[in-house]
């Protein structure tokens, strides 16, 4: 259990490796152009020790992990060192040694993903590889003409069509930078700043403890991008506060699960999905943020309305006065996130540099704030501890996301090489009868099923690769299609039978998970309605180009969601409920 019981003699080594990883990824932004077959294999080289060795929980995992890490790092370094010669091979392996390197890389990527997130995504990757090798034996339209071994393996491992492809570029050049940014903020007082702002803004209101959870989770999620991390961090404060005030445990757990899930749709991070969307759509990062912001606000508005609806028939007191922070504490702690965020926005809109360059400037600002705390004092030991936390957290999070993206890249590579993605697109089109709304339903079901098994970003990448082209052919704008798929890839965080955020929150409040899940689905109804609302009211994502239309679409969806939330939660009797739900649906979906 190396990461839980880290021998003190090894800690400096891990800190050094974390510092190298952080310096490498920040350095890529400042150093200029580095060949892709150098930067991406070096990225994998720095990732593997954290997955295979640092995260080992048993002696067998440790020793086997050391073997996997050594082989994978050696193979990645060989690709980086040999990049000039390999670029002349155009994805074709020349000899048995190169085939061996390719096999090692694929096996290590799949095993790293298995150790990081479990079996589901690796199984998808293995099935994709099996299809590539044996799909020529499948009769009918879902077979393929065969893929030569040396060409296929080379495309995946020494060219930019597989594990060194465009998704990995996003992991190297953008996701890693914003992960470091989040780690630096979280190591300091930014998290407490979020909580203080939320408590000061909403703590005194009816349902105040629940509304503090909503606001703090929205703020914290904007930099963490992980529903599970959000529940575990903000929930450690908000859940005891709610239960202490007498909130029903199922409601407390549901509020935290739903609010925390929203972090993955709240700019700027969006669980790394925003950066992947940039690569897949060609829309600038600022355009993605502008498109995503109003739907994200609508989501949290629906949760807020749901809490008010519960307060109609359940006593939901606000926080006690002594539990709310003073304005001095709010002002000081909020500076720990306002200053770095201000630098980030100044870099993007003032200096007009790339988002990742602006994030590097924000990281430097956040790092300077690690020298002090909310008391504005200086303690060398505490400062060093904050820097240690930032480095280790950043390196581990980079490794986790990279292991997911590298494995998903295998699937995307197979879809491209074999043409399977085009065939699945054709199947969706024919199954939907060429009609948009049935195609949306099929896509939503696929997103829900796949999202139960793999993390949101991976589910989004795989689903949009096969369903996105079909939705675009049926008339959606590319960004509409991508946002629709991304939102529905998030469904499984609160939807049974596999609902990760609910499981964690239910465990923390010691309540039956199914009761928490059912309450969460009612509170989080926006997660089911808003993606469809974005299709029926496309102006809601055009705030940058059609601000008037976006405002009208926002108000329309907000009114409809309010009616639906009160229909589900706030009223008694079947007919009033059905009436409000029908009214809300008509407001959102019936053309005016």
Secondary structure, DSSP 8 states (H G I E B T S, - for coil): -TTTS--HHHHHHHHHHHHHHHHHHHHHHHH----HHHHHHHHHHHHHHIIIIIT--SHHHHHHHHHHHHHHHHHHHHHHHTHHHHHTTTT---SHHHHHHHHHHHHHHHHHHHHHH-HHHHHHHHHHHHHHHHGGGS-STT--S---HHHHHHHHHTSTTSTTSHHHHHIIIIIHHHHHHHHHHHHTTHHHHHHHHHHHHHTTSTTHHHHHHHHHHHHHHHHH--HHHHHHHHHHHHHHHHHHTT--HHHHHHHHHHHHHGGGGSTTTGGGHHHHHHHHH---HHHHHHHHHHHHHHHHHHHHHHHHHHHTTS------GGGS--HHHHHHHHHHHHHHHHHHHIIIIIS---HHHHHHHHHHHHHHHTT--TT----HHHHHHHHHHHHHHHHHHHHHHHHHHHHHHHHHHHHHHH-HHHHHHHHHHHHTTT-HHHHHHHHHHHHHHHHHHS-HHHHHHHHHHHHHHHHHHTT--HHHHHHHHHHHHTGGGTSSSS-HHHHHHHHHHT--HHHHHHHHHHHTHHHHHHHHHHHHTGGGG-TTT-HHHHHHHHHHHHHHHHHHHIIIII--SHHHHHHHHHHHHHHHHS--
